[in-house]
Amino acid sequence: MKYTQLGRTGLKVSRLVLGTMNFGPQTDEADSHAIMDAALDAGINYFDTANVYGWGENKGRTEEIVGNWFAKGGDRRDKTVIATKVYGNMAADGGAPWPNHDRLSAVNIRRAVDASLKRLQTDRIDIYQFHHIDRRTPFEEIWQAIDVLVQQGKILYAGSSNFPGYKIAQANELARAHGRVGLVSEQCLYNLAERRAEMEVIPAAQDYGLGVIPWSPLHGGLLGGVLRKEAEGKRRRDGRSASALENTSVRDQVQRYEDLLDKHGLQPGEVALAWLLTRPGVTGPIVGPRTREQLDSALRAVELELSDEVLGGLDEIFPGPGPSPEAFAW
């Protein structure tokens, strides 16, 4: 495994981040624990979760699975940088949350941290992330709540997820004015097929020293060899890839992508991850394996060196938006 600093911090993290979103809904606890053991054995030390994972009637279940794994001992907790998130309500899907049991008020942050700590069976959260912007709560209140939690030792760093560039700037300018560390990471949707983050989010993250953690690096399976698997009868299209491939231009684009990689004897999913590891500002993509085989494939991407020919071909097939503001101003 390769490691890097998380943004401007002194925290050293693996170039792959283990996402746990499938633990519970798609992967049972025993298999989830086996995947986490394998990830740790392979050198992945950065695990990501959220208080709402488990979904539906089982929100919080994923944190419980991770907590039960920590409780097994063997230095699992000490070797792991654990990141979780706050924002969404914990009511069952379709249910109305109790007032102050969602978003980023100081009241909810305090309550949600304690609930996550209990489920995770730990005394601290290494990176506590805001899962979305809260248009109703000023950053003065948010940072005041974070200050208290840092002083109590319940969290070490704060990060963001799904923030636009201007909110990253707002949050960190206010933090800087009061001598706070501010945000240290940003999780955003970023992959070969979805590169809009390059216009504002990633430049803001780089300027303010945030590590960029891309989520959905395979774009819902679209970049994982979906057409090849479909032709071989190994995959039924669903979710994001199914709706995307209804567009003939997208389907043609994905076919060109798979043809390019076939020419070079490369696996699409591994290339999509390896490409992200070449991008400026990226700490490491989140991989969310449902099985041990998917984890092994992701691990191979860390060692994969993409040639200039392949990188050039990828840019031709999936061109980025270009730098901001030139991309939209000139």
Backbone bond lengths (Angstrom), bond angles and torsions (degrees), N, CA, C in turn:
res aa  C-N    CA-C-N  psi(-1)  N-CA   C-N-CA  omega(-1)  CA-C   N-CA-C  phi
1 M - - - 1.459 - - 1.522 109.97 -
2 K 1.304 115.20 145.84 1.459 121.53 174.72 1.521 108.90 -104.86
3 Y 1.330 115.90 151.32 1.452 121.29 -176.24 1.522 110.29 -128.08
4 T 1.325 115.16 159.35 1.457 121.25 177.08 1.520 108.08 -150.80
5 Q 1.333 115.89 166.34 1.460 119.30 174.72 1.528 109.04 -77.86
6 L 1.316 116.10 144.34 1.461 120.50 175.37 1.525 108.34 -80.10
7 G 1.319 115.62 101.55 1.450 120.14 -179.21 1.517 111.53 56.56
8 R 1.325 115.54 -132.60 1.462 121.13 -177.14 1.525 111.96 -90.08
9 T 1.336 118.07 4.08 1.456 120.68 -176.94 1.522 111.30 -82.01
10 G 1.321 115.44 172.19 1.458 121.38 173.87 1.512 112.51 -89.14
11 L 1.336 117.69 5.09 1.467 122.56 -175.99 1.519 110.43 -80.39
12 K 1.329 116.25 124.27 1.458 121.28 -179.48 1.528 109.11 -96.46
13 V 1.334 116.37 126.42 1.462 121.53 -177.15 1.528 110.58 -132.68
14 S 1.327 114.58 157.97 1.464 121.47 179.96 1.521 110.48 -71.15
15 R 1.345 116.05 154.68 1.466 121.21 -179.58 1.515 112.75 -76.34
16 L 1.312 117.72 -7.63 1.460 121.93 168.13 1.521 107.94 -116.66
17 V 1.326 115.98 141.87 1.456 122.38 177.54 1.523 107.50 -112.33
18 L 1.337 116.66 127.41 1.463 119.70 179.57 1.519 109.50 -81.76
19 G 1.316 116.41 112.84 1.458 121.65 174.78 1.518 110.10 -86.62
20 T 1.325 116.27 140.19 1.463 120.86 -173.39 1.521 113.05 -112.09
21 M 1.318 118.29 9.99 1.460 121.27 -172.14 1.531 113.38 -57.17
22 N 1.333 117.00 -29.37 1.466 120.11 -179.15 1.520 113.15 -81.83
23 F 1.341 117.43 -11.18 1.455 120.09 -176.80 1.524 109.54 -73.14
24 G 1.315 115.01 114.92 1.457 120.76 -175.32 1.508 110.46 111.27
25 P 1.349 118.82 -68.92 1.464 119.52 -178.92 1.529 113.97 -64.65
26 Q 1.351 118.08 -38.88 1.466 120.25 -175.89 1.528 113.77 -122.27
27 T 1.320 116.68 -20.57 1.468 120.77 -177.96 1.517 108.03 -126.04
28 D 1.343 116.98 125.28 1.463 118.92 -176.35 1.529 110.67 -71.51
29 E 1.331 115.80 172.61 1.460 119.70 -171.97 1.519 112.19 -63.50
30 A 1.315 118.12 -42.18 1.467 120.18 -178.22 1.524 111.06 -62.23
31 D 1.336 117.13 -45.85 1.463 120.13 179.20 1.530 111.29 -68.80
32 S 1.332 116.52 -34.39 1.463 119.83 176.83 1.522 110.32 -62.52
33 H 1.333 116.97 -43.39 1.459 120.51 178.45 1.529 111.14 -63.84
34 A 1.330 116.33 -37.99 1.468 119.80 178.97 1.527 110.43 -65.29
35 I 1.329 117.01 -39.51 1.468 120.34 178.63 1.526 110.09 -66.05
36 M 1.323 117.84 -42.39 1.464 120.38 179.08 1.526 111.12 -64.84
37 D 1.331 117.18 -39.98 1.468 119.85 176.18 1.521 110.90 -61.30
38 A 1.330 116.48 -44.35 1.464 120.62 -179.45 1.529 110.90 -65.21
39 A 1.335 116.21 -39.49 1.463 119.72 178.87 1.523 110.46 -63.67
40 L 1.316 117.17 -45.38 1.464 120.56 179.91 1.519 110.59 -64.40
41 D 1.331 117.07 -40.98 1.469 120.85 177.34 1.525 111.65 -61.12
42 A 1.347 116.21 -32.05 1.467 121.11 -179.61 1.519 112.10 -82.79
43 G 1.329 117.23 -4.10 1.457 120.50 177.30 1.511 115.33 100.72
44 I 1.338 118.27 0.70 1.460 119.75 176.03 1.529 107.94 -72.92
45 N 1.328 116.49 119.86 1.466 118.81 -178.56 1.532 112.81 -114.83
46 Y 1.321 117.39 -1.11 1.464 122.53 -175.35 1.522 108.23 -110.38
47 F 1.343 117.70 110.81 1.455 123.18 -179.04 1.531 108.30 -113.30
48 D 1.315 116.40 137.92 1.465 121.56 -177.57 1.521 110.76 -121.46
49 T 1.336 115.69 136.35 1.452 120.65 175.82 1.522 108.79 -146.27
50 A 1.328 117.79 -168.53 1.465 122.65 177.81 1.518 108.19 -157.98
51 N 1.323 115.65 153.43 1.463 117.87 -177.78 1.520 112.72 -64.35
52 V 1.339 118.18 -27.61 1.471 120.28 -177.40 1.526 113.35 -85.90
53 Y 1.325 118.37 -9.33 1.465 119.37 -177.45 1.531 110.00 -64.79
54 G 1.321 113.88 142.71 1.449 122.58 -168.63 1.515 107.92 117.84
55 W 1.363 114.73 -37.17 1.447 124.58 169.28 1.533 113.50 59.83
56 G 1.316 114.24 169.80 1.454 120.79 175.96 1.516 112.94 54.83
57 E 1.331 115.08 -124.56 1.462 121.86 178.44 1.518 111.72 -82.25
58 N 1.325 117.28 -4.48 1.467 120.85 -170.76 1.522 113.71 -118.17
59 K 1.319 117.25 27.71 1.464 119.18 176.91 1.531 109.49 -57.25
60 G 1.326 115.28 134.77 1.453 120.69 -176.16 1.510 113.68 97.07
61 R 1.319 117.07 -14.83 1.468 120.70 -176.38 1.526 111.32 -63.38
62 T 1.326 118.08 -38.10 1.463 119.80 -178.63 1.522 110.83 -63.90
63 E 1.321 117.43 -44.47 1.461 119.40 176.22 1.532 110.85 -59.41
64 E 1.315 117.17 -37.37 1.471 120.23 178.44 1.527 111.12 -63.45
65 I 1.335 116.78 -40.11 1.466 120.38 179.26 1.528 109.84 -64.24
66 V 1.332 116.71 -42.91 1.463 119.81 177.67 1.528 109.96 -64.65
67 G 1.324 117.23 -41.67 1.456 121.05 178.85 1.518 112.90 -61.79
68 N 1.320 116.94 -40.67 1.470 120.21 176.97 1.527 111.36 -64.97
69 W 1.326 115.89 -31.87 1.471 119.91 176.38 1.519 110.39 -69.44
70 F 1.332 117.25 -44.27 1.463 120.27 175.31 1.530 110.71 -56.23
71 A 1.340 116.33 -40.53 1.463 121.24 -174.94 1.525 113.01 -66.09
72 K 1.323 116.75 -14.38 1.466 119.31 177.05 1.519 112.06 -70.50
73 G 1.319 117.24 -14.78 1.459 120.79 177.85 1.513 112.48 80.95
74 G 1.329 115.88 -147.52 1.464 120.16 -178.90 1.513 113.10 66.71
75 D 1.322 118.08 30.45 1.473 123.38 179.91 1.523 112.93 64.13
76 R 1.342 117.10 17.40 1.465 118.57 -179.74 1.527 111.89 -57.74
77 R 1.325 116.18 -46.69 1.463 118.12 -178.18 1.522 111.90 -68.32
78 D 1.303 118.01 -43.88 1.459 120.49 -176.84 1.521 112.42 -66.14
79 K 1.323 117.28 -27.35 1.464 120.41 -179.74 1.528 113.00 -86.60
80 T 1.328 116.84 -6.56 1.459 121.10 -172.63 1.518 111.77 -109.58
81 V 1.324 116.15 131.86 1.458 122.33 167.24 1.527 105.69 -90.62
82 I 1.318 116.70 110.02 1.466 119.40 -175.36 1.527 110.22 -102.90
83 A 1.317 115.00 129.55 1.461 121.91 177.49 1.521 108.55 -119.74
84 T 1.309 116.85 133.24 1.458 120.15 173.04 1.524 108.84 -133.52
85 K 1.335 116.97 179.78 1.459 120.73 -171.01 1.525 111.32 -135.43
86 V 1.333 113.11 156.75 1.464 121.82 176.91 1.522 108.77 -134.15
87 Y 1.307 117.37 142.16 1.459 125.71 169.87 1.531 109.60 163.90
88 G 1.341 116.30 -57.47 1.454 120.23 -174.36 1.516 112.60 -65.78
89 N 1.332 115.05 155.76 1.460 118.80 178.63 1.523 110.12 -80.42
90 M 1.310 115.49 153.64 1.458 121.21 -175.72 1.523 112.80 -98.36
91 A 1.324 116.88 7.85 1.459 119.55 174.83 1.519 109.42 -70.05
92 A 1.323 116.44 153.29 1.461 120.48 176.21 1.517 109.35 -57.48
93 D 1.325 116.62 149.43 1.458 120.62 -179.30 1.524 110.27 -51.41
94 G 1.332 115.43 129.90 1.458 120.55 -178.44 1.516 113.20 91.64
95 G 1.331 116.23 -14.10 1.454 119.87 179.79 1.518 111.31 -89.81
96 A 1.320 115.91 148.57 1.465 120.29 179.88 1.527 109.83 -82.80
97 P 1.329 117.55 131.39 1.464 118.92 178.12 1.517 111.37 -71.27
98 W 1.319 116.10 149.58 1.450 120.22 172.20 1.526 108.39 -66.26
99 P 1.346 118.28 145.40 1.473 119.05 179.97 1.524 112.02 -52.69
100 N 1.331 115.51 136.46 1.465 124.34 179.40 1.525 113.30 72.17
101 H 1.345 117.60 17.05 1.463 121.10 177.25 1.525 111.29 -108.12
102 D 1.316 116.37 25.94 1.458 120.73 172.34 1.528 108.13 -157.00
103 R 1.300 117.27 177.00 1.463 125.82 -179.77 1.527 111.64 65.75
104 L 1.344 116.35 -156.40 1.461 119.87 -167.08 1.528 113.31 -121.53
105 S 1.318 117.62 30.46 1.460 118.60 172.11 1.524 108.88 -64.46
106 A 1.329 116.13 156.64 1.465 119.44 176.94 1.512 110.88 -58.92
107 V 1.323 116.95 -36.26 1.468 121.46 179.35 1.528 110.51 -61.79
108 N 1.342 116.54 -47.94 1.463 118.22 -177.56 1.517 112.21 -71.51
109 I 1.330 117.59 -37.77 1.467 119.15 178.17 1.525 109.62 -58.95
110 R 1.348 117.57 -46.43 1.466 121.59 -179.83 1.530 110.74 -60.64
111 R 1.331 116.45 -46.26 1.460 120.52 -178.89 1.520 111.49 -66.61
112 A 1.354 116.68 -43.42 1.457 121.00 -175.40 1.523 111.89 -68.64
113 V 1.330 117.85 -37.47 1.461 120.33 177.31 1.520 110.57 -59.59
114 D 1.322 116.45 -48.68 1.464 119.51 -178.19 1.530 111.23 -61.83
115 A 1.344 116.92 -37.99 1.461 120.29 179.15 1.527 111.05 -67.32
116 S 1.336 117.32 -41.27 1.466 120.36 178.85 1.529 111.04 -66.56
117 L 1.328 116.96 -41.61 1.467 119.96 178.07 1.526 111.12 -58.85
118 K 1.314 116.27 -40.63 1.468 120.18 179.47 1.518 111.07 -65.29
119 R 1.335 117.00 -45.59 1.469 120.19 -179.46 1.524 110.99 -66.84
120 L 1.325 116.97 -37.61 1.463 121.27 -178.42 1.537 112.87 -80.68
121 Q 1.321 117.06 -8.86 1.467 122.24 179.33 1.538 111.31 53.56
122 T 1.327 114.25 49.36 1.462 120.04 -179.70 1.522 108.81 -141.48
123 D 1.324 116.44 163.63 1.461 120.37 -179.93 1.516 112.41 -96.55
124 R 1.346 117.26 -3.39 1.459 119.25 -177.45 1.526 110.36 -154.07
125 I 1.307 114.89 152.12 1.467 123.14 171.45 1.518 106.25 -112.54
126 D 1.304 117.11 123.57 1.464 119.87 -174.45 1.529 111.96 -69.74
127 I 1.330 117.43 -45.01 1.466 121.32 179.77 1.530 107.58 -131.36
128 Y 1.324 116.10 112.89 1.466 121.00 -178.93 1.521 107.48 -103.00
129 Q 1.340 115.61 118.14 1.462 121.30 -168.17 1.524 112.06 -111.92
130 F 1.326 114.97 139.02 1.454 121.44 173.67 1.529 107.14 -82.87
131 H 1.331 116.61 116.38 1.468 121.46 -170.77 1.534 112.56 -71.54
132 H 1.308 116.91 -17.55 1.462 121.77 -178.68 1.521 107.08 -163.54
133 I 1.337 117.22 161.70 1.457 119.60 173.84 1.530 109.09 -70.90
134 D 1.327 115.51 149.15 1.459 121.45 175.84 1.523 107.43 -116.30
135 R 1.318 116.14 104.66 1.463 120.59 -176.66 1.526 112.87 -70.30
136 R 1.335 116.66 -11.68 1.463 119.90 -176.94 1.531 113.47 -95.69
137 T 1.328 117.22 -15.94 1.459 119.91 -173.42 1.519 110.28 -115.45
138 P 1.323 118.05 124.41 1.479 119.94 179.89 1.518 111.05 -71.70
139 F 1.325 115.42 152.05 1.460 119.18 179.94 1.524 112.04 -64.68
140 E 1.334 118.44 -24.88 1.460 119.56 175.98 1.532 110.48 -56.98
141 E 1.317 116.08 -43.32 1.465 120.67 179.85 1.523 111.45 -70.11
142 I 1.331 115.60 -42.16 1.468 119.78 -179.49 1.520 110.72 -61.30
143 W 1.340 116.78 -48.17 1.469 119.37 -178.07 1.527 111.70 -67.35
144 Q 1.331 117.50 -32.75 1.459 119.49 176.34 1.527 110.13 -61.78
145 A 1.336 116.70 -42.63 1.458 120.80 178.25 1.525 111.42 -64.80
146 I 1.336 116.58 -40.75 1.459 120.72 179.14 1.528 110.80 -65.98
147 D 1.328 117.23 -40.08 1.465 120.48 178.03 1.521 111.13 -55.39
148 V 1.323 116.28 -45.34 1.468 120.53 -179.25 1.526 110.55 -62.18
149 L 1.322 116.48 -43.96 1.466 120.15 -177.63 1.532 111.52 -67.22
150 V 1.335 116.58 -37.13 1.470 119.74 176.35 1.532 109.66 -64.69
151 Q 1.329 116.58 -44.42 1.460 120.38 179.49 1.525 111.75 -62.53
152 Q 1.329 116.53 -33.11 1.461 121.01 178.49 1.528 112.48 -79.37
153 G 1.336 116.67 -9.16 1.453 120.49 -178.66 1.512 114.26 79.08
154 K 1.330 117.34 12.82 1.466 120.19 -178.06 1.524 112.27 -81.78
155 I 1.312 117.93 -28.26 1.463 121.91 173.86 1.528 108.48 -135.48
156 L 1.332 115.54 157.39 1.459 120.48 179.78 1.530 112.21 -109.38
157 Y 1.327 117.20 -42.69 1.459 121.99 -178.75 1.533 109.24 -134.11
158 A 1.331 115.72 159.52 1.462 121.84 173.80 1.522 109.36 -117.06
159 G 1.328 115.61 141.25 1.458 121.34 177.82 1.515 110.21 -135.14
160 S 1.319 115.95 171.54 1.461 121.43 179.25 1.522 109.79 -121.86
161 S 1.318 114.32 164.83 1.465 121.14 176.48 1.520 107.81 -146.83
162 N 1.317 116.11 131.53 1.464 122.29 178.01 1.533 112.22 65.34
163 F 1.339 117.43 30.02 1.454 121.69 177.83 1.534 109.91 -87.96
164 P 1.331 118.11 139.62 1.465 119.72 169.04 1.519 109.31 -73.92
165 G 1.313 116.39 164.68 1.453 120.23 -177.20 1.514 113.77 -58.96
166 Y 1.346 117.07 -39.02 1.462 118.35 -175.73 1.523 111.50 -69.38
167 K 1.351 118.26 -28.45 1.463 120.49 177.28 1.529 111.09 -74.56
168 I 1.328 117.04 -33.55 1.463 119.60 173.22 1.523 108.96 -60.86
169 A 1.348 116.06 -43.44 1.466 120.15 179.28 1.522 111.26 -64.54
170 Q 1.333 117.47 -46.29 1.464 120.76 179.78 1.522 111.23 -57.95
171 A 1.328 115.33 -49.36 1.458 120.30 -176.88 1.522 111.24 -60.64
172 N 1.310 117.10 -44.90 1.459 118.99 -174.68 1.522 113.18 -80.76
173 E 1.315 118.33 -27.24 1.458 118.90 174.72 1.528 110.31 -67.06
174 L 1.325 116.95 -42.05 1.461 119.47 177.55 1.526 110.50 -65.71
175 A 1.328 116.85 -41.58 1.466 119.94 178.13 1.529 110.27 -60.71
176 R 1.322 116.09 -44.78 1.467 120.49 -179.04 1.526 111.07 -61.44
177 A 1.328 117.27 -40.13 1.463 121.26 -178.29 1.522 112.35 -62.82
178 H 1.316 116.42 -24.59 1.463 121.07 -179.35 1.525 112.60 -109.15
179 G 1.325 116.83 13.93 1.452 120.60 176.24 1.514 114.82 71.08
180 R 1.333 116.53 24.76 1.462 120.60 179.30 1.528 110.23 -93.94
181 V 1.330 115.70 161.82 1.467 120.93 177.53 1.519 110.69 -69.42
182 G 1.320 117.71 -39.27 1.464 121.51 -178.81 1.519 112.51 80.73
183 L 1.320 115.52 -163.43 1.466 121.06 179.78 1.524 109.90 -71.51
184 V 1.336 116.53 140.35 1.460 120.32 178.96 1.518 112.47 -115.67
185 S 1.343 117.79 -8.91 1.465 119.83 -179.48 1.517 109.39 -153.33
186 E 1.322 114.79 156.90 1.461 122.02 175.13 1.519 108.95 -136.97
187 Q 1.321 115.69 123.15 1.467 121.14 172.97 1.522 107.71 -94.66
188 C 1.316 116.41 125.29 1.457 119.46 -179.10 1.524 110.34 -140.35
189 L 1.318 114.84 158.16 1.462 120.95 173.86 1.522 107.56 -72.23
190 Y 1.325 115.81 116.27 1.462 119.75 -176.19 1.514 109.05 -157.03
191 N 1.331 115.98 124.32 1.459 121.88 176.94 1.526 107.72 -164.92
192 L 1.311 116.53 179.78 1.465 120.32 -178.36 1.529 112.69 -55.87
193 A 1.319 116.89 -38.36 1.457 120.83 -176.00 1.525 113.02 -85.95
194 E 1.327 117.25 -13.03 1.466 121.56 -178.35 1.527 108.47 -135.86
195 R 1.338 115.34 93.26 1.462 121.18 -172.12 1.522 113.47 -113.15
196 R 1.324 118.16 14.39 1.465 119.67 -178.95 1.523 112.59 -61.92
197 A 1.312 118.22 -24.14 1.469 120.52 179.19 1.525 111.72 -60.75
198 E 1.334 117.24 -21.73 1.465 120.66 -179.68 1.528 112.57 -67.04
199 M 1.331 117.80 -19.33 1.459 120.15 -175.71 1.527 112.20 -76.62
200 E 1.330 118.32 -46.34 1.455 120.94 -173.54 1.532 113.36 -130.80
201 V 1.329 117.21 -44.01 1.463 120.57 -171.39 1.529 111.32 -66.40
202 I 1.320 116.83 -51.44 1.466 119.38 -176.92 1.528 111.52 -68.26
203 P 1.339 120.39 -42.43 1.466 118.36 174.73 1.534 112.99 -58.32
204 A 1.334 117.05 -40.44 1.469 119.73 177.90 1.520 110.27 -63.97
205 A 1.328 116.39 -43.63 1.462 120.28 179.24 1.523 110.89 -61.02
206 Q 1.320 116.84 -42.40 1.463 119.79 179.27 1.528 111.70 -65.48
207 D 1.322 116.99 -43.09 1.463 120.26 -178.70 1.523 112.19 -63.98
208 Y 1.321 116.43 -34.23 1.469 120.42 -178.22 1.526 113.00 -97.99
209 G 1.322 116.98 4.91 1.454 120.24 174.44 1.514 114.88 74.93
210 L 1.338 117.17 32.48 1.467 121.04 176.62 1.521 109.55 -93.27
211 G 1.314 117.19 138.27 1.448 120.67 169.90 1.517 109.65 -74.62
212 V 1.334 117.67 134.53 1.463 122.39 -179.86 1.523 109.16 -94.54
213 I 1.331 115.71 125.40 1.467 122.60 -178.48 1.531 107.68 -117.91
214 P 1.332 119.20 95.08 1.468 120.26 -178.50 1.524 112.08 -69.64
215 W 1.333 115.46 134.22 1.461 118.71 171.35 1.532 109.56 -107.00
216 S 1.324 115.78 160.00 1.475 123.32 -173.55 1.521 111.99 54.36
217 P 1.343 117.58 54.34 1.467 120.10 -176.61 1.528 113.56 -64.43
218 L 1.343 117.55 -21.11 1.469 120.47 177.06 1.530 111.63 -101.47
219 H 1.312 116.38 8.28 1.460 123.07 177.26 1.533 111.09 52.52
220 G 1.325 114.07 55.52 1.459 119.00 177.64 1.512 113.96 66.37
221 G 1.334 117.77 26.99 1.464 122.01 179.79 1.507 114.15 94.41
222 L 1.326 117.31 -9.60 1.463 120.42 -176.64 1.521 111.96 -61.65
223 L 1.338 116.65 -31.65 1.466 121.36 -176.81 1.524 112.23 -100.81
224 G 1.312 116.63 11.49 1.459 120.34 -177.07 1.513 114.75 -102.28
225 G 1.336 116.67 22.59 1.463 119.67 -178.91 1.518 112.79 84.11
226 V 1.342 116.17 35.87 1.455 120.76 -173.05 1.527 112.64 -62.92
227 L 1.340 118.47 -37.68 1.464 119.80 -178.25 1.527 110.81 -72.89
228 R 1.310 116.25 -38.18 1.459 120.09 176.63 1.531 110.46 -62.63
229 K 1.312 116.65 -45.62 1.465 120.65 -179.78 1.520 111.19 -65.59
230 E 1.327 115.72 -36.83 1.461 120.30 177.95 1.532 110.43 -63.95
231 A 1.328 116.29 -43.74 1.464 120.17 -179.73 1.522 111.62 -65.65
232 E 1.358 115.69 -32.02 1.464 120.44 -179.96 1.523 112.59 -86.41
233 G 1.332 116.46 -0.69 1.459 120.41 -179.67 1.516 113.54 72.07
234 K 1.348 117.02 20.94 1.471 120.45 -176.83 1.521 112.79 -95.44
235 R 1.312 117.42 -11.51 1.460 118.77 -176.24 1.517 110.08 -145.63
236 R 1.309 113.96 136.15 1.450 120.12 171.83 1.519 107.49 -99.46
237 R 1.311 115.33 127.24 1.448 118.18 -177.20 1.525 111.10 -66.47
238 D 1.344 115.58 134.72 1.457 120.14 175.46 1.520 108.87 -153.66
239 G 1.302 116.53 173.63 1.454 121.58 176.02 1.519 113.51 60.21
240 R 1.339 114.28 -141.67 1.465 121.00 -174.57 1.523 111.82 -61.78
241 S 1.330 117.07 -39.92 1.462 118.57 -177.90 1.520 111.87 -66.46
242 A 1.330 117.28 -35.78 1.464 120.21 -179.30 1.523 110.77 -64.41
243 S 1.331 117.26 -48.17 1.458 119.75 -178.80 1.525 111.22 -68.51
244 A 1.320 117.26 -36.07 1.466 120.01 -179.21 1.514 111.29 -66.55
245 L 1.321 117.06 -41.44 1.459 120.61 -175.53 1.526 113.25 -73.91
246 E 1.330 116.95 -7.15 1.461 119.33 172.79 1.530 110.53 -70.10
247 N 1.322 115.45 -20.62 1.465 121.18 176.10 1.530 107.76 -84.62
248 T 1.321 117.50 118.49 1.465 120.65 -174.72 1.522 112.55 -63.08
249 S 1.343 117.16 -33.56 1.458 118.93 179.67 1.524 110.87 -68.40
250 V 1.335 117.21 -37.07 1.465 120.70 176.17 1.525 109.89 -66.74
251 R 1.318 115.73 -43.12 1.465 118.82 179.60 1.525 111.04 -61.00
252 D 1.333 117.27 -41.91 1.464 120.92 177.67 1.530 110.53 -63.08
253 Q 1.337 116.58 -39.36 1.465 121.56 179.61 1.530 110.54 -63.37
254 V 1.333 116.40 -44.10 1.464 120.55 179.63 1.525 110.44 -66.99
255 Q 1.340 116.86 -36.12 1.456 119.47 178.08 1.520 110.95 -64.72
256 R 1.335 117.58 -41.11 1.469 120.98 176.87 1.529 110.61 -62.48
257 Y 1.317 116.14 -39.51 1.468 122.28 177.94 1.525 110.72 -60.47
258 E 1.314 116.30 -49.13 1.463 119.54 -178.68 1.533 111.19 -68.60
259 D 1.322 116.87 -35.80 1.470 119.70 177.73 1.531 110.80 -64.25
260 L 1.347 117.01 -42.15 1.466 120.88 178.46 1.524 110.87 -58.75
261 L 1.312 116.26 -44.20 1.460 119.61 -176.42 1.528 111.34 -74.69
262 D 1.326 117.06 -33.33 1.469 119.70 173.77 1.526 110.00 -59.82
263 K 1.312 116.21 -40.95 1.467 121.39 179.95 1.527 111.47 -59.04
264 H 1.330 116.68 -33.88 1.462 121.00 -177.30 1.531 112.84 -102.02
265 G 1.332 116.11 5.57 1.460 120.08 177.73 1.515 113.34 67.00
266 L 1.327 117.59 36.70 1.457 122.48 -176.15 1.527 111.08 -113.35
267 Q 1.326 115.83 152.96 1.456 121.91 178.75 1.533 109.82 -91.71
268 P 1.329 117.12 128.98 1.474 119.83 -174.18 1.529 114.21 -56.12
269 G 1.326 117.96 -48.31 1.457 119.70 -178.03 1.515 112.78 -61.20
270 E 1.307 116.62 -39.11 1.464 120.66 179.80 1.520 110.97 -68.72
271 V 1.317 116.82 -37.31 1.465 120.87 179.38 1.534 110.36 -68.01
272 A 1.333 117.53 -40.72 1.467 120.18 179.52 1.528 111.10 -59.59
273 L 1.330 116.75 -39.75 1.465 120.57 177.60 1.525 111.11 -71.65
274 A 1.335 116.28 -44.17 1.466 120.23 -179.07 1.521 111.10 -62.31
275 W 1.341 117.13 -36.00 1.469 120.10 177.89 1.525 110.39 -62.21
276 L 1.321 117.98 -43.59 1.461 120.75 179.07 1.523 111.36 -60.80
277 L 1.323 116.79 -34.89 1.466 120.26 -179.82 1.527 112.38 -69.50
278 T 1.334 117.52 -13.37 1.467 120.77 175.92 1.532 112.27 -91.24
279 R 1.323 117.80 -8.82 1.460 120.81 -171.11 1.519 111.53 -82.14
280 P 1.335 117.11 138.15 1.464 120.87 178.51 1.525 111.75 -58.75
281 G 1.325 115.63 135.98 1.456 120.95 175.94 1.506 115.72 87.04
282 V 1.334 117.51 -14.24 1.466 120.24 -176.09 1.523 110.66 -79.81
283 T 1.316 116.24 123.33 1.468 121.93 173.92 1.519 109.39 -77.23
284 G 1.315 116.53 -52.62 1.453 121.21 178.67 1.516 109.96 179.17
285 P 1.325 118.06 143.25 1.455 121.25 178.52 1.523 111.65 -76.90
286 I 1.322 115.22 154.46 1.460 121.30 174.40 1.517 108.88 -85.98
287 V 1.313 116.42 124.15 1.463 121.00 174.47 1.521 107.54 -109.40
288 G 1.317 116.52 132.25 1.458 121.04 -177.06 1.512 111.98 -118.14
289 P 1.326 118.39 71.49 1.470 120.56 -175.25 1.523 113.09 -67.65
290 R 1.325 114.80 139.23 1.468 120.30 171.65 1.519 110.56 -90.92
291 T 1.348 115.54 -20.27 1.459 121.00 -176.89 1.523 109.96 -137.00
292 R 1.345 115.81 165.79 1.460 121.24 176.88 1.527 110.33 -64.79
293 E 1.330 117.99 -34.66 1.460 120.92 -179.46 1.525 111.02 -63.20
294 Q 1.321 116.48 -39.33 1.467 119.57 178.46 1.522 110.74 -66.53
295 L 1.320 117.40 -36.15 1.460 120.39 176.06 1.519 110.80 -63.69
296 D 1.329 116.94 -44.59 1.465 120.54 179.99 1.521 111.42 -60.06
297 S 1.325 116.89 -39.75 1.469 120.63 178.32 1.526 110.59 -63.01
298 A 1.328 116.57 -42.76 1.464 120.36 179.23 1.523 110.99 -63.24
299 L 1.321 117.63 -39.53 1.464 121.16 -179.39 1.523 111.60 -62.84
300 R 1.323 117.24 -34.61 1.473 120.07 179.42 1.523 111.51 -64.57
301 A 1.332 116.41 -26.96 1.465 119.98 -177.98 1.522 112.09 -64.82
302 V 1.331 117.70 -27.89 1.465 120.73 -178.11 1.527 110.70 -64.93
303 E 1.315 116.89 -32.32 1.465 121.31 -178.22 1.519 113.18 -91.83
304 L 1.329 116.74 -4.74 1.462 120.34 -174.14 1.527 110.99 -80.13
305 E 1.316 116.24 123.37 1.458 122.22 176.38 1.528 108.59 -102.65
306 L 1.308 117.08 119.12 1.457 121.64 -178.85 1.532 110.34 -90.40
307 S 1.312 115.77 130.45 1.469 120.34 -179.38 1.524 110.47 -71.57
308 D 1.318 115.94 162.21 1.462 120.58 176.87 1.523 110.70 -60.59
309 E 1.331 116.60 -33.99 1.467 119.67 179.16 1.512 110.93 -64.67
310 V 1.322 116.78 -43.67 1.463 120.40 179.53 1.527 110.22 -66.99
311 L 1.332 116.69 -45.73 1.463 119.96 179.79 1.526 111.02 -60.47
312 G 1.327 116.88 -40.74 1.454 120.16 177.83 1.516 111.72 -64.82
313 G 1.329 115.89 -40.63 1.454 119.69 178.18 1.521 112.44 -64.14
314 L 1.332 116.55 -38.42 1.463 120.59 178.76 1.523 110.79 -64.85
315 D 1.328 116.43 -39.78 1.461 119.89 178.61 1.527 111.55 -66.69
316 E 1.304 117.15 -33.24 1.466 119.94 177.38 1.522 111.20 -68.14
317 I 1.324 116.20 -40.21 1.470 120.41 -177.99 1.523 111.15 -76.04
318 F 1.337 116.64 -41.50 1.459 122.04 -177.81 1.546 108.92 -122.62
319 P 1.319 117.90 73.37 1.466 118.95 -178.00 1.525 111.13 -67.61
320 G 1.320 114.97 139.80 1.451 119.44 176.87 1.514 111.05 -77.46
321 P 1.336 117.57 172.53 1.468 121.03 -177.53 1.507 113.45 -74.34
322 G 1.333 116.88 -17.66 1.456 120.61 -175.23 1.516 110.38 91.98
323 P 1.326 116.92 170.63 1.462 120.34 -176.38 1.520 112.12 -70.31
324 S 1.321 114.62 154.23 1.456 121.13 175.77 1.532 108.83 -98.94
325 P 1.325 119.35 137.90 1.472 128.54 8.08 1.537 114.54 -93.83
326 E 1.333 117.28 0.62 1.458 119.01 -175.88 1.534 112.60 -56.23
327 A 1.338 116.01 -33.68 1.464 119.34 -175.56 1.515 112.48 -61.57
328 F 1.322 116.69 -29.56 1.458 118.21 -178.91 1.519 113.81 -119.64
329 A 1.336 117.30 -7.29 1.465 119.64 -174.89 1.521 112.99 -101.11
330 W 1.325 118.07 -32.01 1.460 120.63 -174.17 1.516 111.10 -124.14
